[in-house]
């Protein structure tokens, strides 16, 4: 599931993946949160936390993720992916150039650094 992280700077939208992320999480949580954020901000700065409770993505969730990225292409400014999973850090190093805006990976212990980078 995806849940919204509260208490972040106004310019930062935070989400956390917990357990298994399903396609419905995009429709019921992420899409409305992105729309609300863009109603208040010109650009999207996303904190995406994949902690120890994250189990993976359902097949349909990957499609919804791609659809969201492409649909809001010009709105993306910065994305901070916060996780201790090495394969995600490796994937972002190799494929980060494909994402709109700036994308950086941070460790869980660096979460506050990620928020500061997004808010700067």
KOLVEXFI-289765 format. One line per field, with one value per residue: residue number from 1; residue in three letters; x, y, z of N, C-alpha, C in turn. Coordinates in Angstrom, 3 decimals. Example, Ala and Ser with C-alpha at 12.3 -4.5 7.8 and 13.67 -1.06 7.14 Angstrom:
k <- (1 / 2)
r <- (Ala / Ser)
neast <- (13.190 / 12.850)
nnorth <- (-5.690 / -2.250)
nup <- (7.800 / 7.080)
caeast <- (12.300 / 13.670)
canorth <- (-4.500 / -1.060)
caup <- (7.800 / 7.140)
ceast <- (13.200 / 12.900)
cnorth <- (-3.300 / 0.030)
cup <- (7.800 / 7.870)
//
This chain:
k <- (1 / 2 / 3 / 4 / 5 / 6 / 7 / 8 / 9 / 10 / 11 / 12 / 13 / 14 / 15 / 16 / 17 / 18 / 19 / 20 / 21 / 22 / 23 / 24 / 25 / 26 / 27 / 28 / 29 / 30 / 31 / 32 / 33 / 34 / 35 / 36 / 37 / 38 / 39 / 40 / 41 / 42 / 43 / 44 / 45 / 46 / 47 / 48 / 49 / 50 / 51 / 52 / 53 / 54 / 55 / 56 / 57 / 58 / 59 / 60 / 61 / 62 / 63 / 64 / 65 / 66 / 67 / 68 / 69 / 70 / 71 / 72 / 73 / 74 / 75 / 76 / 77 / 78 / 79 / 80 / 81 / 82 / 83 / 84 / 85 / 86 / 87 / 88 / 89 / 90 / 91 / 92 / 93 / 94 / 95 / 96 / 97 / 98 / 99 / 100 / 101 / 102 / 103 / 104 / 105 / 106 / 107 / 108 / 109 / 110 / 111 / 112 / 113 / 114 / 115 / 116 / 117 / 118 / 119 / 120)
r <- (Unk / Unk / Unk / Unk / Unk / Unk / Unk / Unk / Unk / Unk / Unk / Unk / Unk / Unk / Unk / Unk / Unk / Unk / Unk / Unk / Unk / Unk / Unk / Unk / Unk / Unk / Unk / Unk / Unk / Unk / Unk / Unk / Unk / Unk / Unk / Unk / Unk / Unk / Unk / Unk / Unk / Unk / Unk / Unk / Unk / Unk / Unk / Unk / Unk / Unk / Unk / Unk / Unk / Unk / Unk / Unk / Unk / Unk / Unk / Unk / Unk / Unk / Unk / Unk / Unk / Unk / Unk / Unk / Unk / Unk / Unk / Unk / Unk / Unk / Unk / Unk / Unk / Unk / Unk / Unk / Unk / Unk / Unk / Unk / Unk / Unk / Unk / Unk / Unk / Unk / Unk / Unk / Unk / Unk / Unk / Unk / Unk / Unk / Unk / Unk / Unk / Unk / Unk / Unk / Unk / Unk / Unk / Unk / Unk / Unk / Unk / Unk / Unk / Unk / Unk / Unk / Unk / Unk / Unk / Unk)
neast <- (0.837 / 0.317 / 1.035 / 0.415 / 2.847 / 2.806 / 3.450 / 5.575 / 7.599 / 5.735 / 6.259 / 6.917 / 5.879 / 5.221 / 5.446 / 4.985 / 5.862 / 4.419 / 4.368 / 2.863 / 2.631 / -0.137 / -1.980 / -4.318 / -3.577 / -2.395 / -4.542 / -6.290 / -4.761 / -2.138 / -2.470 / -4.609 / -3.229 / -1.043 / -2.408 / -3.643 / -1.360 / -0.185 / -2.118 / -1.501 / 1.153 / 3.573 / 5.406 / 6.409 / 7.795 / 8.966 / 9.093 / 9.927 / 9.564 / 10.800 / 10.715 / 11.725 / 9.438 / 8.440 / 7.387 / 7.212 / 6.053 / 2.874 / 1.935 / 0.282 / 0.791 / 3.217 / 2.615 / 0.781 / 2.488 / 4.257 / 2.426 / 1.606 / 4.027 / 4.553 / 2.226 / 2.399 / 4.707 / 6.063 / 5.777 / 7.369 / 9.982 / 11.918 / 12.898 / 13.251 / 14.351 / 14.101 / 15.672 / 17.037 / 17.588 / 19.776 / 19.551 / 17.699 / 19.063 / 21.129 / 19.629 / 18.589 / 20.946 / 21.713 / 19.438 / 18.393 / 18.598 / 16.508 / 14.262 / 11.972 / 13.061 / 15.222 / 16.653 / 17.423 / 18.993 / 18.703 / 19.765 / 17.910 / 18.644 / 19.315 / 17.093 / 16.181 / 18.053 / 17.282 / 14.744 / 15.542 / 17.042 / 15.015 / 13.387 / 14.994)
nnorth <- (-1.168 / 2.337 / 5.212 / 8.580 / 10.865 / 12.936 / 16.317 / 17.488 / 19.954 / 22.502 / 22.451 / 19.872 / 16.636 / 13.742 / 10.215 / 6.845 / 3.518 / 0.602 / -2.754 / -4.586 / -2.896 / -1.964 / -1.591 / -0.188 / 1.498 / 3.665 / 4.877 / 5.493 / 6.753 / 7.902 / 9.303 / 11.212 / 12.625 / 13.722 / 15.382 / 17.181 / 18.315 / 19.564 / 21.433 / 23.298 / 23.868 / 24.674 / 22.860 / 19.394 / 17.884 / 15.056 / 12.906 / 9.673 / 6.963 / 3.803 / 1.612 / -0.820 / -2.346 / -2.536 / -4.622 / -5.054 / -4.606 / -5.045 / -6.483 / -4.734 / -2.310 / -1.274 / -0.403 / 1.648 / 3.365 / 4.158 / 5.412 / 7.587 / 9.035 / 9.731 / 11.111 / 13.432 / 14.646 / 17.203 / 18.379 / 17.263 / 17.921 / 17.296 / 14.159 / 12.203 / 9.168 / 7.090 / 4.562 / 1.464 / -0.573 / -2.044 / -2.753 / -0.938 / 1.471 / 0.941 / 0.643 / 3.229 / 4.648 / 3.651 / 4.077 / 6.536 / 8.778 / 8.576 / 9.522 / 12.231 / 15.459 / 15.932 / 13.131 / 11.435 / 9.038 / 8.041 / 6.795 / 5.152 / 6.266 / 8.753 / 10.255 / 12.823 / 14.432 / 13.999 / 15.221 / 17.856 / 18.380 / 18.190 / 20.320 / 22.529)
nup <- (0.000 / -0.450 / 1.401 / 2.415 / 3.570 / 6.282 / 7.529 / 6.135 / 4.350 / 2.573 / -0.167 / -0.755 / -1.531 / 0.167 / 0.140 / 1.253 / 0.709 / 1.793 / 2.661 / 0.039 / -3.020 / -4.815 / -7.928 / -7.436 / -5.365 / -6.571 / -7.842 / -5.704 / -3.710 / -4.469 / -7.024 / -6.387 / -4.357 / -5.738 / -7.574 / -5.774 / -4.630 / -6.871 / -7.299 / -5.432 / -5.811 / -8.297 / -9.331 / -8.963 / -6.237 / -4.962 / -2.216 / -1.796 / 0.070 / 0.671 / 2.858 / 5.361 / 5.554 / 3.019 / 0.415 / -2.317 / -5.758 / -7.265 / -10.421 / -12.015 / -10.811 / -11.698 / -14.276 / -13.692 / -12.352 / -14.393 / -16.069 / -14.492 / -14.293 / -16.992 / -17.637 / -16.144 / -16.941 / -17.412 / -14.957 / -12.997 / -10.795 / -8.767 / -7.368 / -4.580 / -3.649 / -0.994 / 0.539 / 1.729 / 0.086 / -1.969 / -4.698 / -5.692 / -5.450 / -7.254 / -9.626 / -9.938 / -10.343 / -12.818 / -14.455 / -13.898 / -15.537 / -17.264 / -16.038 / -15.553 / -14.475 / -11.563 / -9.988 / -7.067 / -4.935 / -1.563 / 1.611 / 4.266 / 6.725 / 5.912 / 5.481 / 6.361 / 5.102 / 2.478 / 2.455 / 2.958 / 0.627 / -1.293 / -0.536 / -0.901)
caeast <- (0.000 / 0.996 / 0.413 / 0.971 / 3.619 / 2.398 / 4.432 / 6.700 / 7.448 / 4.633 / 6.683 / 7.306 / 4.876 / 5.871 / 4.695 / 5.733 / 5.370 / 4.402 / 3.807 / 2.827 / 1.984 / -1.098 / -2.418 / -5.364 / -2.944 / -2.177 / -5.843 / -6.957 / -3.883 / -1.088 / -2.997 / -5.245 / -2.222 / -0.299 / -3.298 / -3.781 / -0.064 / -0.019 / -3.064 / -0.873 / 2.538 / 3.777 / 6.219 / 6.291 / 8.994 / 8.433 / 9.854 / 9.365 / 10.224 / 10.581 / 11.383 / 11.887 / 8.142 / 8.110 / 7.521 / 7.297 / 4.966 / 2.030 / 2.171 / -0.428 / 1.315 / 4.282 / 1.956 / 0.234 / 3.640 / 4.703 / 1.371 / 1.683 / 5.230 / 4.393 / 1.107 / 2.787 / 6.120 / 6.631 / 5.591 / 8.361 / 11.186 / 12.880 / 12.413 / 14.204 / 13.968 / 14.766 / 15.600 / 18.308 / 17.686 / 20.863 / 19.136 / 17.037 / 20.136 / 21.787 / 18.713 / 18.526 / 22.219 / 21.735 / 18.275 / 17.913 / 18.558 / 15.236 / 13.201 / 11.903 / 13.563 / 16.373 / 16.342 / 18.538 / 18.716 / 19.197 / 19.566 / 16.885 / 19.238 / 19.502 / 15.764 / 16.117 / 18.845 / 16.450 / 13.729 / 16.225 / 17.363 / 13.782 / 12.839 / 15.931)
canorth <- (0.000 / 3.628 / 6.181 / 9.928 / 11.274 / 14.274 / 17.108 / 17.881 / 21.309 / 22.664 / 22.163 / 18.462 / 15.595 / 12.525 / 8.971 / 5.689 / 2.217 / -0.351 / -4.011 / -4.722 / -1.772 / -2.417 / -0.570 / 0.626 / 2.510 / 4.846 / 5.495 / 5.973 / 7.522 / 8.702 / 10.244 / 12.364 / 13.406 / 14.485 / 16.437 / 18.188 / 19.001 / 20.449 / 22.529 / 24.264 / 24.079 / 24.618 / 21.684 / 18.254 / 17.402 / 13.856 / 12.051 / 8.323 / 6.115 / 2.367 / 1.138 / -2.251 / -3.008 / -2.611 / -5.999 / -5.086 / -4.076 / -5.935 / -6.260 / -3.551 / -1.096 / -0.743 / 0.327 / 2.879 / 4.213 / 4.726 / 6.299 / 8.815 / 9.764 / 10.278 / 12.044 / 14.674 / 14.766 / 18.539 / 18.821 / 16.670 / 18.724 / 16.485 / 12.957 / 11.578 / 7.802 / 6.784 / 3.119 / 0.771 / -1.684 / -1.745 / -2.884 / 0.297 / 2.462 / 0.584 / 0.933 / 4.676 / 5.082 / 3.261 / 4.506 / 7.830 / 9.741 / 8.415 / 10.159 / 13.680 / 16.134 / 15.360 / 11.978 / 11.011 / 7.974 / 8.264 / 5.702 / 5.459 / 7.146 / 10.074 / 10.759 / 14.274 / 15.032 / 13.932 / 16.272 / 19.149 / 18.520 / 18.455 / 21.625 / 23.607)
caup <- (0.000 / -0.420 / 2.305 / 2.346 / 4.742 / 6.743 / 8.252 / 5.286 / 3.821 / 1.625 / -1.542 / -0.854 / -1.348 / 0.639 / 0.172 / 1.743 / 0.281 / 2.897 / 2.178 / -1.423 / -3.693 / -5.818 / -8.885 / -6.807 / -4.518 / -7.401 / -8.091 / -4.494 / -2.831 / -5.098 / -8.016 / -5.733 / -3.624 / -6.739 / -8.068 / -4.711 / -4.508 / -8.032 / -7.131 / -4.523 / -6.222 / -9.744 / -9.654 / -8.068 / -5.544 / -4.327 / -1.308 / -1.923 / 1.052 / 0.570 / 4.055 / 5.609 / 5.412 / 1.598 / -0.087 / -3.770 / -6.568 / -8.054 / -11.848 / -12.496 / -10.191 / -12.545 / -15.355 / -13.114 / -12.061 / -15.671 / -16.540 / -13.685 / -14.689 / -18.340 / -17.626 / -15.455 / -17.313 / -17.240 / -13.575 / -12.103 / -10.600 / -8.017 / -6.705 / -3.665 / -3.298 / 0.270 / 0.768 / 1.964 / -0.876 / -2.902 / -6.093 / -6.095 / -5.644 / -8.518 / -10.727 / -10.125 / -10.944 / -14.231 / -15.223 / -13.427 / -16.643 / -17.980 / -15.280 / -15.667 / -13.285 / -10.873 / -9.148 / -6.213 / -3.968 / -0.215 / 2.569 / 5.263 / 7.735 / 5.289 / 5.119 / 6.577 / 4.020 / 1.279 / 2.583 / 2.796 / -0.799 / -2.018 / -0.150 / -1.247)
ceast <- (0.884 / 0.265 / 1.157 / 1.683 / 3.236 / 3.588 / 5.663 / 6.530 / 6.368 / 4.997 / 7.019 / 6.102 / 5.618 / 4.931 / 5.605 / 5.059 / 5.521 / 3.738 / 3.901 / 2.057 / 1.137 / -1.452 / -3.455 / -4.785 / -2.684 / -3.482 / -6.429 / -6.093 / -2.960 / -1.624 / -3.695 / -4.245 / -1.406 / -1.150 / -3.456 / -2.498 / 0.129 / -1.053 / -2.498 / 0.524 / 2.652 / 4.488 / 6.038 / 7.658 / 8.526 / 9.467 / 9.183 / 10.166 / 9.799 / 11.366 / 11.444 / 10.587 / 7.709 / 8.388 / 7.641 / 6.055 / 4.182 / 2.229 / 1.514 / 0.104 / 2.413 / 3.703 / 1.408 / 1.355 / 4.121 / 3.692 / 1.399 / 2.876 / 5.087 / 3.300 / 1.437 / 4.222 / 6.724 / 6.513 / 6.671 / 9.603 / 12.277 / 12.174 / 13.537 / 13.648 / 14.792 / 14.570 / 16.995 / 18.481 / 18.682 / 20.424 / 18.412 / 18.052 / 20.838 / 20.912 / 18.623 / 19.815 / 22.237 / 20.623 / 17.743 / 17.785 / 17.238 / 14.084 / 13.164 / 12.396 / 14.787 / 15.928 / 17.588 / 18.067 / 19.396 / 18.960 / 18.501 / 17.405 / 19.428 / 18.170 / 15.660 / 16.938 / 18.038 / 15.385 / 14.367 / 16.571 / 16.113 / 13.267 / 13.718 / 15.581)
cnorth <- (1.235 / 4.516 / 7.506 / 10.231 / 12.714 / 15.001 / 17.520 / 19.336 / 21.350 / 22.270 / 20.698 / 17.566 / 14.333 / 11.340 / 7.859 / 4.423 / 1.243 / -1.630 / -4.077 / -3.545 / -2.315 / -1.270 / 0.357 / 1.703 / 3.797 / 5.606 / 6.136 / 6.863 / 8.455 / 9.715 / 11.433 / 13.239 / 14.273 / 15.637 / 17.544 / 18.995 / 19.988 / 21.568 / 23.642 / 24.663 / 23.929 / 23.334 / 20.615 / 17.863 / 16.267 / 13.159 / 10.682 / 7.392 / 4.668 / 1.736 / -0.366 / -3.024 / -3.149 / -4.017 / -6.085 / -4.530 / -5.202 / -5.570 / -4.984 / -2.252 / -0.474 / 0.064 / 1.660 / 3.876 / 4.904 / 5.737 / 7.637 / 9.658 / 10.440 / 11.347 / 13.388 / 15.054 / 16.131 / 19.063 / 18.327 / 17.566 / 17.929 / 15.280 / 12.416 / 10.213 / 7.414 / 5.303 / 2.578 / -0.414 / -1.324 / -1.818 / -1.643 / 1.423 / 2.204 / 0.938 / 2.435 / 5.227 / 4.797 / 3.912 / 5.883 / 8.871 / 9.677 / 9.150 / 11.653 / 14.326 / 15.450 / 14.236 / 11.607 / 9.921 / 8.322 / 6.997 / 6.120 / 6.416 / 8.567 / 10.726 / 12.274 / 15.021 / 15.054 / 15.029 / 17.647 / 19.401 / 18.851 / 19.866 / 22.799 / 24.251)
cup <- (0.000 / 0.572 / 2.201 / 3.662 / 5.079 / 7.368 / 7.463 / 4.858 / 2.740 / 0.199 / -1.785 / -0.606 / -0.934 / 0.620 / 0.680 / 1.254 / 1.443 / 2.399 / 0.666 / -2.014 / -4.841 / -6.761 / -8.261 / -5.890 / -5.291 / -7.588 / -6.846 / -3.608 / -3.613 / -6.103 / -7.353 / -4.970 / -4.580 / -7.256 / -7.032 / -4.566 / -5.659 / -8.044 / -6.254 / -4.964 / -7.735 / -10.173 / -8.590 / -7.542 / -4.644 / -3.460 / -1.362 / -1.030 / 0.845 / 1.719 / 4.169 / 5.422 / 3.955 / 1.086 / -1.601 / -4.422 / -7.220 / -9.520 / -12.359 / -11.937 / -11.040 / -13.700 / -14.855 / -12.802 / -13.335 / -16.196 / -15.790 / -14.112 / -16.033 / -18.358 / -17.018 / -15.798 / -17.002 / -15.806 / -12.623 / -12.020 / -9.889 / -7.404 / -5.846 / -3.279 / -2.077 / 0.579 / 1.073 / 1.020 / -1.966 / -4.357 / -6.583 / -6.309 / -6.979 / -9.715 / -10.992 / -10.721 / -12.444 / -15.046 / -14.845 / -14.517 / -17.411 / -17.296 / -15.566 / -14.374 / -12.716 / -9.956 / -8.365 / -5.256 / -2.648 / 0.607 / 3.584 / 6.334 / 7.216 / 4.901 / 5.283 / 5.528 / 2.721 / 1.297 / 2.370 / 1.333 / -1.608 / -1.756 / -0.584 / -2.572)
//
